[in-house]
Amino acid sequence: MELLASLGDGFAIAISWQNLLYALLGCLLGTIMGALPGLGPSNGVAILIPLAFTLGLDATGALILLTSVYYGAMYGGRISSILLNIPGDEPAMMTCLDGYPMARKGQAGEALALSGIASFVGAFLSTCGLVLLAPQLVKVALLFGPAEYFALFALAFATLGGISAKNQAKSLFAAALGIMLAMIGVDTQTGVPRFTFGEVHLYDGIDFLVAIVGLFALSEVFIFLEHRGTEKDATTGLRMEIGRITPTWPMIRSCIPTMGRTSILGFISGVLPGAGASLGSFVSYSMEKKLVDRDGTFGTGDPRGVAAPETGNNAAAGGALVPMLALGVPGSGTTAVLLAVLLALNITPGPLLFQQNPDVVWGLIAALFIGNFMLLALNIPMVGLFTRVLMVPPRILMPIVAMISFVGIYGISGSSFDLMVMLIFGVAGWALRKLEVPLVPIILGTLLGNEMEVNFRRAVTIADGDYSVLISSPLTIVLWAIAIIGFIIPIFVSSTLRRKMKKDERDLTD
């Protein structure tokens, strides 16, 4: 009953015309961001962070806007997958396998509508899981001391590269780089400036919002400038007819069991650190193919092959919010960006969030339920409008991204120094992406590095300099064990898994 009462209070907060408008705006912008190949939810949220702060939104409004962008981008990723056979982001890759063949058979509208329904089911059920699981995880997290939190942060660094990481050594390098950036500024314990090189603006450290916008948004602009004139627009040749936009009832009915099973798989993938939507999408598709593909129809335009990955990756999106809200540890790249927003709003996610800021967390959860219904309502009748977004040339889109980045960051800080820092991060992000170094561990290091250091010092100080305190309790031992296993397994598994994903895609699209 207490849970229902809290959720009811959340709906009372979310159902105001301002918050409903923010949710609608976020859903619309997120779907557009997700539809554009290459952007994806992480970049979409990062690009729109300056907009949220420039509008002067309160904590609840800013989070509702940006999480709606997150959910909307997960929905939107399917559009280019189905129409162009180009995934909007990595989790949407599996949708290409049956979505594009459906479109080639004249069922593009039905495939888009079915994927919208599947996305709704996965996101809605995962939000229900968030309501049920996050408060229970908070009770466990209240048992954490400094040593346990240090081990938890180490687990986050070890596993966030996840199964999808191409090179764990590069993920480790990125995490170390992020921790190094977090050390810039005045040491909170000794008051001594570190790595500031006499620059007064660095005494407060690197503003992580500046780092995020530079690494994600500006680097995308530099990549466009690099390839300008050398690559054809992805939308060249988009002449496919959408056709009927409402799937038949037999088609929906055949997909209902698939949606139920893959919602559970996707949610579990989201909750597990480092697994994320990519693994949720792949596992969901693979499991359904083994369970129900008795006639070999997967890969030829089977509606269940569209419903499975779309349900799985959207369920993972909701699942990834569980560790972020309950433990303060992001479960995916996009939730790492959302964690930065929480910290910028002076809200500390973790066990005390549900006690100290119940209006924010329950208002956010209620808005997710509302946003899911908005996305369902937007994504079926407005399919034709969203497909036209694919025709927007990058030469128009990228200047808008750059403008939002510069104007937004200057509006937040009012400092030209921050603009220079953002530009440096943009160039660094472009170089790191060229070298295939993941950006998310850098952001995670910048966000959690200080807290990790503080908890390390606190634990050792309490133990009077005894470093064994870091592995002295059963909980710390379990966390360290998971961290080590989570870091080692992808070294052996990720390359095999990625090869299998590519092989399945080639076999089914040939």
DORORO-144424 format. One record per residue (C-alpha): residue number from 1; chain; x, y, z. Coordinates in steps of 0.2 Angstrom, whole numbers, plus 5000, padded with zeros to 4 digits. Layout:
N
{NUM,'A',{X,Y,Z}}
...
***
This chain:
510
{1,'A',{5000,5000,5000}}
{2,'A',{5014,5012,5004}}
{3,'A',{5021,5009,4986}}
{4,'A',{5004,5013,4978}}
{5,'A',{5003,5028,4989}}
{6,'A',{5020,5034,4984}}
{7,'A',{5016,5031,4965}}
{8,'A',{5000,5040,4968}}
{9,'A',{5009,5055,4974}}
{10,'A',{5021,5054,4959}}
{11,'A',{5006,5055,4947}}
{12,'A',{5000,5070,4957}}
{13,'A',{5016,5078,4953}}
{14,'A',{5018,5072,4935}}
{15,'A',{5000,5077,4930}}
{16,'A',{5003,5095,4929}}
{17,'A',{5002,5104,4912}}
{18,'A',{5021,5109,4913}}
{19,'A',{5027,5092,4916}}
{20,'A',{5015,5084,4903}}
{21,'A',{5022,5097,4891}}
{22,'A',{5040,5092,4895}}
{23,'A',{5036,5074,4893}}
{24,'A',{5027,5077,4876}}
{25,'A',{5042,5087,4870}}
{26,'A',{5055,5074,4876}}
{27,'A',{5045,5060,4868}}
{28,'A',{5044,5070,4851}}
{29,'A',{5063,5076,4852}}
{30,'A',{5069,5059,4857}}
{31,'A',{5060,5049,4843}}
{32,'A',{5067,5061,4831}}
{33,'A',{5085,5059,4838}}
{34,'A',{5083,5040,4838}}
{35,'A',{5077,5040,4820}}
{36,'A',{5093,5049,4814}}
{37,'A',{5106,5035,4811}}
{38,'A',{5121,5036,4822}}
{39,'A',{5115,5048,4836}}
{40,'A',{5106,5036,4848}}
{41,'A',{5100,5039,4865}}
{42,'A',{5116,5044,4873}}
{43,'A',{5120,5057,4861}}
{44,'A',{5102,5063,4860}}
{45,'A',{5101,5066,4879}}
{46,'A',{5118,5074,4879}}
{47,'A',{5113,5086,4865}}
{48,'A',{5098,5091,4874}}
{49,'A',{5105,5093,4891}}
{50,'A',{5109,5112,4888}}
{51,'A',{5091,5115,4882}}
{52,'A',{5084,5108,4899}}
{53,'A',{5096,5120,4909}}
{54,'A',{5093,5135,4897}}
{55,'A',{5074,5133,4900}}
{56,'A',{5077,5135,4918}}
{57,'A',{5068,5119,4923}}
{58,'A',{5067,5112,4940}}
{59,'A',{5074,5095,4945}}
{60,'A',{5058,5086,4941}}
{61,'A',{5055,5094,4925}}
{62,'A',{5072,5092,4918}}
{63,'A',{5073,5074,4923}}
{64,'A',{5055,5071,4915}}
{65,'A',{5061,5080,4899}}
{66,'A',{5078,5070,4897}}
{67,'A',{5071,5053,4902}}
{68,'A',{5057,5055,4890}}
{69,'A',{5070,5059,4877}}
{70,'A',{5079,5043,4882}}
{71,'A',{5063,5032,4880}}
{72,'A',{5059,5041,4864}}
{73,'A',{5076,5038,4857}}
{74,'A',{5074,5020,4861}}
{75,'A',{5058,5020,4851}}
{76,'A',{5065,5030,4837}}
{77,'A',{5080,5019,4833}}
{78,'A',{5069,5006,4824}}
{79,'A',{5063,5018,4810}}
{80,'A',{5080,5019,4800}}
{81,'A',{5082,5000,4804}}
{82,'A',{5066,4995,4796}}
{83,'A',{5066,5008,4782}}
{84,'A',{5084,5009,4777}}
{85,'A',{5092,4993,4785}}
{86,'A',{5103,5005,4795}}
{87,'A',{5102,5004,4814}}
{88,'A',{5098,5020,4823}}
{89,'A',{5110,5014,4836}}
{90,'A',{5118,4997,4841}}
{91,'A',{5102,4990,4851}}
{92,'A',{5092,4992,4835}}
{93,'A',{5103,4982,4824}}
{94,'A',{5093,4966,4827}}
{95,'A',{5078,4974,4821}}
{96,'A',{5085,4976,4804}}
{97,'A',{5085,4957,4802}}
{98,'A',{5066,4955,4800}}
{99,'A',{5060,4974,4799}}
{100,'A',{5069,4978,4783}}
{101,'A',{5062,4962,4774}}
{102,'A',{5045,4966,4780}}
{103,'A',{5047,4984,4772}}
{104,'A',{5053,4976,4756}}
{105,'A',{5037,4966,4756}}
{106,'A',{5026,4982,4757}}
{107,'A',{5023,4980,4776}}
{108,'A',{5034,4995,4781}}
{109,'A',{5019,5003,4790}}
{110,'A',{5014,4987,4799}}
{111,'A',{5032,4984,4804}}
{112,'A',{5034,5001,4811}}
{113,'A',{5018,5001,4821}}
{114,'A',{5021,4983,4827}}
{115,'A',{5038,4989,4833}}
{116,'A',{5030,5004,4842}}
{117,'A',{5018,4992,4851}}
{118,'A',{5032,4980,4856}}
{119,'A',{5042,4995,4862}}
{120,'A',{5028,5001,4873}}
{121,'A',{5025,4984,4880}}
{122,'A',{5044,4982,4885}}
{123,'A',{5045,5000,4892}}
{124,'A',{5029,4999,4902}}
{125,'A',{5033,4982,4910}}
{126,'A',{5051,4987,4914}}
{127,'A',{5044,5003,4922}}
{128,'A',{5033,4992,4933}}
{129,'A',{5049,4982,4937}}
{130,'A',{5057,4998,4942}}
{131,'A',{5043,5002,4954}}
{132,'A',{5044,4985,4962}}
{133,'A',{5063,4982,4962}}
{134,'A',{5071,4999,4965}}
{135,'A',{5064,5002,4983}}
{136,'A',{5069,4984,4988}}
{137,'A',{5087,4987,4981}}
{138,'A',{5087,5003,4992}}
{139,'A',{5085,4992,5008}}
{140,'A',{5100,4982,5003}}
{141,'A',{5110,4998,4999}}
{142,'A',{5107,5005,5016}}
{143,'A',{5119,4991,5022}}
{144,'A',{5133,4999,5012}}
{145,'A',{5148,5007,5021}}
{146,'A',{5163,5016,5013}}
{147,'A',{5172,5000,5009}}
{148,'A',{5156,4993,5000}}
{149,'A',{5154,5009,4990}}
{150,'A',{5172,5009,4984}}
{151,'A',{5169,4991,4979}}
{152,'A',{5153,4995,4970}}
{153,'A',{5161,5010,4961}}
{154,'A',{5175,4998,4955}}
{155,'A',{5162,4986,4949}}
{156,'A',{5153,5000,4939}}
{157,'A',{5170,5004,4931}}
{158,'A',{5174,4985,4928}}
{159,'A',{5158,4981,4920}}
{160,'A',{5151,4996,4911}}
{161,'A',{5161,4992,4895}}
{162,'A',{5151,4976,4895}}
{163,'A',{5148,4963,4882}}
{164,'A',{5147,4975,4868}}
{165,'A',{5165,4982,4872}}
{166,'A',{5177,4979,4857}}
{167,'A',{5192,4980,4868}}
{168,'A',{5192,4979,4887}}
{169,'A',{5210,4987,4888}}
{170,'A',{5203,5003,4879}}
{171,'A',{5188,5003,4891}}
{172,'A',{5201,5002,4906}}
{173,'A',{5211,5016,4898}}
{174,'A',{5195,5027,4896}}
{175,'A',{5190,5024,4914}}
{176,'A',{5208,5028,4920}}
{177,'A',{5207,5044,4910}}
{178,'A',{5190,5049,4918}}
{179,'A',{5197,5046,4935}}
{180,'A',{5211,5057,4931}}
{181,'A',{5200,5071,4925}}
{182,'A',{5190,5069,4942}}
{183,'A',{5206,5073,4951}}
{184,'A',{5207,5090,4944}}
{185,'A',{5203,5104,4956}}
{186,'A',{5206,5107,4975}}
{187,'A',{5208,5091,4985}}
{188,'A',{5193,5091,4997}}
{189,'A',{5203,5083,5011}}
{190,'A',{5220,5093,5011}}
{191,'A',{5214,5109,5002}}
{192,'A',{5229,5107,4989}}
{193,'A',{5225,5111,4971}}
{194,'A',{5229,5096,4960}}
{195,'A',{5232,5097,4941}}
{196,'A',{5226,5115,4939}}
{197,'A',{5242,5122,4932}}
{198,'A',{5238,5138,4941}}
{199,'A',{5222,5141,4931}}
{200,'A',{5209,5147,4944}}
{201,'A',{5194,5141,4933}}
{202,'A',{5200,5123,4937}}
{203,'A',{5200,5125,4956}}
{204,'A',{5182,5118,4956}}
{205,'A',{5186,5104,4944}}
{206,'A',{5180,5100,4927}}
{207,'A',{5161,5103,4925}}
{208,'A',{5155,5086,4919}}
{209,'A',{5140,5093,4909}}
{210,'A',{5154,5103,4899}}
{211,'A',{5163,5086,4897}}
{212,'A',{5148,5076,4892}}
{213,'A',{5142,5089,4879}}
{214,'A',{5159,5090,4871}}
{215,'A',{5162,5072,4871}}
{216,'A',{5146,5067,4864}}
{217,'A',{5138,5081,4854}}
{218,'A',{5153,5091,4848}}
{219,'A',{5162,5076,4843}}
{220,'A',{5148,5071,4832}}
{221,'A',{5149,5088,4823}}
{222,'A',{5168,5085,4820}}
{223,'A',{5165,5068,4813}}
{224,'A',{5152,5075,4801}}
{225,'A',{5165,5088,4796}}
{226,'A',{5178,5075,4793}}
{227,'A',{5167,5065,4781}}
{228,'A',{5158,5080,4773}}
{229,'A',{5157,5077,4755}}
{230,'A',{5165,5060,4755}}
{231,'A',{5150,5050,4760}}
{232,'A',{5132,5050,4753}}
{233,'A',{5118,5054,4764}}
{234,'A',{5110,5038,4772}}
{235,'A',{5093,5044,4766}}
{236,'A',{5098,5043,4748}}
{237,'A',{5086,5033,4738}}
{238,'A',{5073,5033,4752}}
{239,'A',{5057,5030,4741}}
{240,'A',{5049,5016,4751}}
{241,'A',{5030,5017,4753}}
{242,'A',{5024,5016,4771}}
{243,'A',{5007,5007,4767}}
{244,'A',{4995,5001,4780}}
{245,'A',{5000,5008,4797}}
{246,'A',{4990,4997,4808}}
{247,'A',{4995,4979,4810}}
{248,'A',{4981,4966,4809}}
{249,'A',{4975,4957,4825}}
{250,'A',{4982,4940,4821}}
{251,'A',{4999,4948,4818}}
{252,'A',{4998,4956,4836}}
{253,'A',{4991,4941,4844}}
{254,'A',{5005,4930,4837}}
{255,'A',{5018,4942,4845}}
{256,'A',{5010,4943,4862}}
{257,'A',{5019,4928,4870}}
{258,'A',{5035,4935,4862}}
{259,'A',{5033,4952,4870}}
{260,'A',{5030,4944,4887}}
{261,'A',{5046,4933,4887}}
{262,'A',{5057,4946,4880}}
{263,'A',{5051,4960,4892}}
{264,'A',{5058,4949,4906}}
{265,'A',{5075,4946,4897}}
{266,'A',{5077,4964,4893}}
{267,'A',{5073,4970,4910}}
{268,'A',{5086,4958,4918}}
{269,'A',{5099,4964,4905}}
{270,'A',{5096,4982,4909}}
{271,'A',{5098,4979,4928}}
{272,'A',{5114,4970,4926}}
{273,'A',{5129,4982,4926}}
{274,'A',{5137,4982,4909}}
{275,'A',{5124,4971,4899}}
{276,'A',{5113,4985,4893}}
{277,'A',{5101,4986,4878}}
{278,'A',{5112,4978,4865}}
{279,'A',{5114,4962,4874}}
{280,'A',{5095,4962,4879}}
{281,'A',{5091,4965,4860}}
{282,'A',{5102,4951,4854}}
{283,'A',{5097,4938,4868}}
{284,'A',{5079,4942,4865}}
{285,'A',{5080,4939,4846}}
{286,'A',{5091,4923,4848}}
{287,'A',{5079,4915,4861}}
{288,'A',{5064,4918,4851}}
{289,'A',{5072,4912,4836}}
{290,'A',{5076,4895,4845}}
{291,'A',{5059,4894,4853}}
{292,'A',{5046,4898,4839}}
{293,'A',{5055,4899,4822}}
{294,'A',{5050,4881,4817}}
{295,'A',{5047,4885,4799}}
{296,'A',{5063,4896,4797}}
{297,'A',{5054,4912,4794}}
{298,'A',{5065,4923,4805}}
{299,'A',{5075,4934,4794}}
{300,'A',{5063,4934,4780}}
{301,'A',{5050,4947,4788}}
{302,'A',{5043,4937,4803}}
{303,'A',{5034,4950,4814}}
{304,'A',{5040,4941,4829}}
{305,'A',{5057,4945,4823}}
{306,'A',{5053,4963,4825}}
{307,'A',{5044,4962,4841}}
{308,'A',{5057,4952,4850}}
{309,'A',{5072,4964,4849}}
{310,'A',{5061,4980,4851}}
{311,'A',{5053,4973,4867}}
{312,'A',{5070,4968,4873}}
{313,'A',{5080,4984,4871}}
{314,'A',{5066,4995,4877}}
{315,'A',{5064,4984,4893}}
{316,'A',{5083,4986,4896}}
{317,'A',{5081,5005,4895}}
{318,'A',{5069,5004,4910}}
{319,'A',{5080,4991,4919}}
{320,'A',{5095,5002,4918}}
{321,'A',{5087,5015,4928}}
{322,'A',{5085,5003,4943}}
{323,'A',{5104,5003,4949}}
{324,'A',{5106,5022,4944}}
{325,'A',{5091,5027,4955}}
{326,'A',{5094,5015,4969}}
{327,'A',{5113,5014,4970}}
{328,'A',{5119,5029,4961}}
{329,'A',{5128,5018,4948}}
{330,'A',{5122,5019,4930}}
{331,'A',{5117,5003,4921}}
{332,'A',{5121,5009,4904}}
{333,'A',{5129,5024,4894}}
{334,'A',{5113,5034,4893}}
{335,'A',{5110,5032,4912}}
{336,'A',{5128,5038,4915}}
{337,'A',{5123,5054,4906}}
{338,'A',{5107,5055,4916}}
{339,'A',{5117,5053,4932}}
{340,'A',{5127,5068,4928}}
{341,'A',{5111,5078,4926}}
{342,'A',{5105,5072,4944}}
{343,'A',{5122,5078,4951}}
{344,'A',{5121,5094,4942}}
{345,'A',{5104,5097,4950}}
{346,'A',{5112,5094,4967}}
{347,'A',{5103,5077,4969}}
{348,'A',{5113,5063,4974}}
{349,'A',{5106,5046,4968}}
{350,'A',{5107,5031,4979}}
{351,'A',{5099,5024,4995}}
{352,'A',{5093,5040,5002}}
{353,'A',{5086,5047,4986}}
{354,'A',{5069,5039,4989}}
{355,'A',{5069,5047,5007}}
{356,'A',{5076,5064,5003}}
{357,'A',{5069,5068,4986}}
{358,'A',{5053,5057,4985}}
{359,'A',{5044,5070,4974}}
{360,'A',{5058,5069,4961}}
{361,'A',{5060,5050,4960}}
{362,'A',{5041,5046,4960}}
{363,'A',{5036,5060,4949}}
{364,'A',{5049,5054,4937}}
{365,'A',{5043,5036,4938}}
{366,'A',{5025,5042,4935}}
{367,'A',{5030,5052,4920}}
{368,'A',{5038,5037,4913}}
{369,'A',{5021,5028,4913}}
{370,'A',{5013,5044,4905}}
{371,'A',{5027,5045,4892}}
{372,'A',{5025,5027,4887}}
{373,'A',{5007,5031,4882}}
{374,'A',{5012,5047,4874}}
{375,'A',{5025,5038,4863}}
{376,'A',{5013,5024,4858}}
{377,'A',{5000,5038,4853}}
{378,'A',{5014,5047,4843}}
{379,'A',{5022,5033,4835}}
{380,'A',{5008,5025,4826}}
{381,'A',{4998,5039,4818}}
{382,'A',{5014,5050,4815}}
{383,'A',{5024,5037,4807}}
{384,'A',{5024,5046,4791}}
{385,'A',{5031,5062,4799}}
{386,'A',{5045,5053,4808}}
{387,'A',{5051,5044,4792}}
{388,'A',{5052,5062,4784}}
{389,'A',{5065,5066,4798}}
{390,'A',{5077,5054,4789}}
{391,'A',{5077,5065,4774}}
{392,'A',{5085,5080,4785}}
{393,'A',{5103,5082,4778}}
{394,'A',{5117,5082,4790}}
{395,'A',{5123,5099,4784}}
{396,'A',{5107,5106,4792}}
{397,'A',{5107,5095,4807}}
{398,'A',{5125,5097,4813}}
{399,'A',{5125,5116,4814}}
{400,'A',{5109,5115,4825}}
{401,'A',{5118,5103,4836}}
{402,'A',{5133,5114,4838}}
{403,'A',{5122,5130,4841}}
{404,'A',{5113,5121,4855}}
{405,'A',{5129,5115,4863}}
{406,'A',{5138,5132,4863}}
{407,'A',{5122,5143,4868}}
{408,'A',{5116,5130,4881}}
{409,'A',{5133,5128,4890}}
{410,'A',{5136,5147,4890}}
{411,'A',{5118,5149,4896}}
{412,'A',{5122,5137,4911}}
{413,'A',{5139,5144,4916}}
{414,'A',{5141,5161,4908}}
{415,'A',{5159,5157,4906}}
{416,'A',{5169,5158,4890}}
{417,'A',{5182,5146,4898}}
{418,'A',{5169,5132,4899}}
{419,'A',{5166,5135,4880}}
{420,'A',{5185,5132,4877}}
{421,'A',{5185,5117,4888}}
{422,'A',{5170,5110,4879}}
{423,'A',{5179,5113,4862}}
{424,'A',{5194,5103,4869}}
{425,'A',{5183,5089,4874}}
{426,'A',{5174,5089,4857}}
{427,'A',{5191,5087,4848}}
{428,'A',{5196,5074,4861}}
{429,'A',{5180,5064,4859}}
{430,'A',{5183,5065,4840}}
{431,'A',{5200,5057,4842}}
{432,'A',{5195,5044,4854}}
{433,'A',{5181,5039,4843}}
{434,'A',{5193,5037,4829}}
{435,'A',{5203,5026,4840}}
{436,'A',{5188,5016,4845}}
{437,'A',{5190,5021,4863}}
{438,'A',{5173,5021,4872}}
{439,'A',{5167,5037,4879}}
{440,'A',{5155,5031,4893}}
{441,'A',{5169,5025,4905}}
{442,'A',{5177,5043,4904}}
{443,'A',{5161,5051,4909}}
{444,'A',{5158,5038,4923}}
{445,'A',{5176,5042,4929}}
{446,'A',{5173,5060,4929}}
{447,'A',{5156,5058,4938}}
{448,'A',{5161,5045,4951}}
{449,'A',{5180,5047,4953}}
{450,'A',{5178,5059,4968}}
{451,'A',{5166,5049,4977}}
{452,'A',{5177,5033,4974}}
{453,'A',{5192,5043,4981}}
{454,'A',{5182,5049,4996}}
{455,'A',{5175,5032,5001}}
{456,'A',{5192,5024,4999}}
{457,'A',{5200,5037,5010}}
{458,'A',{5186,5036,5023}}
{459,'A',{5187,5017,5024}}
{460,'A',{5206,5016,5026}}
{461,'A',{5205,5031,5039}}
{462,'A',{5192,5022,5049}}
{463,'A',{5202,5006,5049}}
{464,'A',{5217,5015,5055}}
{465,'A',{5227,5013,5039}}
{466,'A',{5223,4994,5036}}
{467,'A',{5220,4992,5018}}
{468,'A',{5212,4974,5021}}
{469,'A',{5196,4983,5026}}
{470,'A',{5192,4985,5007}}
{471,'A',{5189,4966,5007}}
{472,'A',{5184,4963,5025}}
{473,'A',{5166,4960,5023}}
{474,'A',{5156,4947,5014}}
{475,'A',{5147,4960,5004}}
{476,'A',{5164,4968,4998}}
{477,'A',{5170,4951,4993}}
{478,'A',{5155,4948,4983}}
{479,'A',{5156,4965,4974}}
{480,'A',{5174,4963,4970}}
{481,'A',{5171,4945,4964}}
{482,'A',{5157,4951,4952}}
{483,'A',{5169,4966,4946}}
{484,'A',{5183,4954,4942}}
{485,'A',{5171,4942,4933}}
{486,'A',{5162,4956,4924}}
{487,'A',{5179,4963,4918}}
{488,'A',{5186,4946,4912}}
{489,'A',{5171,4938,4904}}
{490,'A',{5169,4951,4890}}
{491,'A',{5188,4948,4885}}
{492,'A',{5183,4930,4881}}
{493,'A',{5165,4932,4877}}
{494,'A',{5162,4949,4868}}
{495,'A',{5172,4945,4852}}
{496,'A',{5163,4928,4850}}
{497,'A',{5146,4936,4853}}
{498,'A',{5149,4951,4842}}
{499,'A',{5155,4939,4828}}
{500,'A',{5139,4929,4830}}
{501,'A',{5128,4944,4830}}
{502,'A',{5137,4950,4813}}
{503,'A',{5136,4932,4806}}
{504,'A',{5117,4931,4810}}
{505,'A',{5115,4948,4802}}
{506,'A',{5124,4943,4786}}
{507,'A',{5116,4926,4785}}
{508,'A',{5099,4932,4787}}
{509,'A',{5101,4947,4775}}
{510,'A',{5109,4938,4761}}
***
